[in-house]
Amino acid sequence: MKEKNIDLQNKTILITGAAGFIGGNLAVKLFETVSPITIVGIDNMNDYYDVSIKEYRLRQIEAASSKREGQSWHFVEASIADREALENVFEQFCPSVVVNLAAQAGVRYSISNPDVYLESNLIGFYNILEACRHSYDGGKKGVEHLVYASSSSVYGANEKIPYSTEDKTDQPVSLYAATKKSNELLAHAYSKLYDIPSTGLRFFTVYGPAGRPDMAYFGFTDKLRKGQPIRIFNYGNCKRDFTYIDDIVEGVLRVMQAAPEKKAGGDGLPLPPVGVYNIGNSHPENLLDFVDILQQELVRAGVLPKDYDFEAHKELVPMQPGDVAVTYADTAPLEEDFGFRPSTSLREGLRKFAQWYGEFYGKI
């Protein structure tokens, strides 16, 4: 077990992508468990998906921040690709821990809209690294830990499963995956050059209430509710390591408090204080089984009628460019270092999603 070397109490935490799925839930969790604390969120509120869901998450954060004494929430609407705006945030708030979750997500979208991936995932992340680097200027304590989102997509065409952080990740099959691998390489270089403690987290298919509408479970629900067919890729012969949002947030929270140690190498120069972990359920589910559980829970939650003809709305289609057949996380290092392993069952997680969906969009 790694020892905690960062006490989050009385600290200022910067969360980029704060209106996003993981960012919003992380901010709420921090306010529920740590006090006093200051959280600064930054998000550009783009319309890649329904902005009302992002606004809902921000309301959840605002409500959580007002329940306990000594808690402060500041939201800045800006892009991390805007270097001046980001520098102003660092200058004004001087964050001790930075959690970079801002990114343009989505494998398929990266094929048709590559520019936004370069802007957010490369230029934006470079700006984060530069801001962390200069946080030490003038002898200031600066950023104690940079935690950033990577992705299971970095494993690309890797045929060995489960995916281990020791595996090679030099065969990306999408631009999105390439940008996330680039983040890991950039973080390693900056950590080596400027002694910035950084930890990358490879997330595996995150799902749950108020999630991203571009994810399969959400998109399937939207289409089924409208009576439209759902397309199941690779004829249903896909397996995904679905990871419930609460498990993801718990993993991030534990990692935040244990920054990689700063050490000198034999040459007297600093060894890069870096770490990379998988956060996944370590239990891949067949896509057809996933759809079956989803439809059961949608009926149970009153989102769909009991006599819904699911078979008539399923369309089995070939694999899409950029997709992979299986994702499967080896989470042993996460468990060894932080005593944590995601454990929420798929049915439990989809039940909570279906209940939220019915409350947010209305039942039948």
C-alpha positions, 0 to 999 in steps of 0.5 A: 500500500502506498502511504498518503502524502497529501492531505486534501483538507485546507487544499485548493483542488483544480478539476478541469472538465468539472461539468463532465461526467467524472469531473462533476461526480468527483467534485460532489464526492470531495465536498461530501467527504472533505472539509474544509476544501476549495474546489475550482472547476473549469469547463468550456461547456461545449455542445458535443452533447446535451448541455443541460446534463452538464448544467445538471451536474453543476447544480449537483456540485453547487448543492453539495458545496453548500451543505458543510462549513468551510467549503468553497466552489468556484466555476470558470467557463473556459477551455484549457486550450485557452492558455491565458484563461488557464494561467489566470486560474492558476495565478488566482487560485494556486491549486495544490492538486490538479485533476485534468479530466477535460478532453474531447472524448469519443473514438468515432467522433475523432474520425470525423472531427480530428481538429477538436481532439488536437485542440483539447487533448494535445494543446489543452494538456500541454497548457496544463503541464506548462501551468503546473511547471510554472506553479513552482516559479519563485520558490513556491510550493506549487502543484503537489500532484497532477492526476490526469485522465488517460483511457483504455483506448491506448491499448489499441490493437493489443491482443493480450488480455487483461490489459496491463500497464506494463503492456506496450501501447504503441498501436493506437487504432484511433486519433482519440487513443493517440492523443491519450497516449501522447498525454502519458508521454508528455506527462512523463517528459514534464515530470522528468524535466520539472519534477512534477508528480503525475499519475495517469488513469486509464479509465475503462468504459465509464457509465452511470446516472447523468453520464455521457449521451454518446456512450452506448448504454445512453444512446441505446436508451434514447433510441429505444425510447423513441422506438428506433433500432439500436445498432450492436457492433461486431454482431454483438461479439464485443466485450467491455469492462464497464466501470460504474462512476462511483468506482471511478471516483473512489479510485481517483480520490485515493490516487489524488492523496498519494503522489509519486515520490520525488527521488534522485537517480544515480546521476543526481538528476530527478527520476520522473515521479510518475505513475499509470493505473488502470481503473476498470471493473476487471470483468468484461461483459458481452455486449448482448448480455449488457443490452439484455440487462439494460432493457430489463432495468429500463422496464423496471424503472418505467422508462419503457413499457413491459410489452416492449418488443426489443428483438424488433429493435436490435440490429447486428452490424459489423465492427466500426473503424477505431473500435476494439473487440474487447476491453479488460483491465488488469487492476492488480496494481491499483489494488496493491497500491491503494487497497481498492478494486471496483466492485459495482455489478453491471445490474446495480449500475444500470439500475441506478442509471435507468432510475435517473433517466426516468427522473430526468427525462420522464417515464412512460 
